[in-house]
Amino acid sequence: MNALSLNSLWSYIQSLTLTTSNKKWLADHLYEAVEEETQAAKAGKRLQITADDLVLSADMLDPVKDITPLPADYDFEKVRKDYLMQKYG
């Protein structure tokens, strides 16, 4: 999860009307998950990354939504050379 998603999640959690016992339950489950991951790391096991972990949110993609990727055969050196020749040549 990226920082923006975590902030959105935190804002959502804060907007809920949670009782003290609800907050404790949520915290206990989060700490339990952290402890399991810590123990797995200590045991030398690698954490599994799922496809969901690699999905970028719409907020992250928004600044680059209008940019088209360069073709695979784009020659940066040729473009650089042409630019320098035009500027100084």
C-alpha positions in Angstrom: 0.0 0.0 0.0 1.3 3.4 -0.8 1.3 6.4 1.5 -1.7 8.0 -0.1 -3.8 4.8 0.3 -2.6 4.5 3.9 -3.7 8.1 4.6 -7.1 7.4 3.0 -7.4 4.3 5.2 -6.5 6.2 8.3 -9.0 9.0 7.5 -11.7 6.4 6.9 -10.9 4.7 10.2 -11.0 8.0 12.1 -14.4 8.8 10.5 -15.9 5.6 12.0 -17.5 5.7 15.4 -15.4 3.1 17.1 -15.7 2.1 20.7 -12.6 1.6 22.8 -13.0 -2.1 22.5 -13.3 -1.8 18.7 -10.1 0.2 18.6 -8.4 -2.4 20.8 -9.6 -5.2 18.7 -8.3 -3.5 15.5 -4.9 -2.7 17.1 -4.5 -6.2 18.5 -5.1 -7.7 15.0 -2.6 -5.3 13.4 0.0 -6.1 16.0 -0.6 -9.8 15.5 0.0 -9.4 11.8 3.2 -7.5 12.4 4.4 -10.1 14.8 3.8 -12.9 12.3 5.7 -11.0 9.6 8.5 -10.3 12.0 8.8 -14.0 13.0 8.7 -15.0 9.3 11.5 -12.6 8.6 13.6 -13.9 11.5 13.1 -17.5 10.3 14.5 -16.6 6.9 11.3 -16.9 5.1 10.5 -14.4 2.4 7.2 -12.6 2.5 5.0 -13.3 -0.5 4.2 -10.4 -2.7 0.9 -10.7 -4.4 -0.4 -9.1 -7.6 -2.5 -6.8 -5.5 0.6 -5.4 -3.8 1.9 -4.2 -7.2 -1.3 -2.4 -8.3 -1.0 1.4 -8.4 -3.9 3.4 -7.2 -5.7 5.9 -9.5 -4.3 8.7 -7.4 -0.8 7.6 -8.1 -1.4 7.2 -11.8 -3.3 10.5 -12.2 -0.3 12.7 -12.8 0.9 10.6 -15.7 -2.4 9.6 -17.3 -1.8 11.7 -20.4 1.8 10.6 -21.1 2.3 8.0 -23.7 5.4 5.7 -23.4 8.3 5.9 -25.7 8.7 3.2 -28.3 11.1 0.4 -27.3 13.5 1.3 -30.1 13.8 5.0 -29.0 17.4 6.1 -29.4 18.3 8.4 -26.5 21.8 9.0 -27.7 20.7 10.0 -31.2 18.1 12.4 -29.9 20.7 13.9 -27.5 23.3 14.2 -30.3 20.7 15.8 -32.6 19.7 18.3 -29.9 23.3 19.3 -29.2 24.1 19.7 -32.9 21.1 21.9 -33.3 21.9 24.0 -30.3 25.6 24.3 -30.7 26.3 23.3 -34.3 
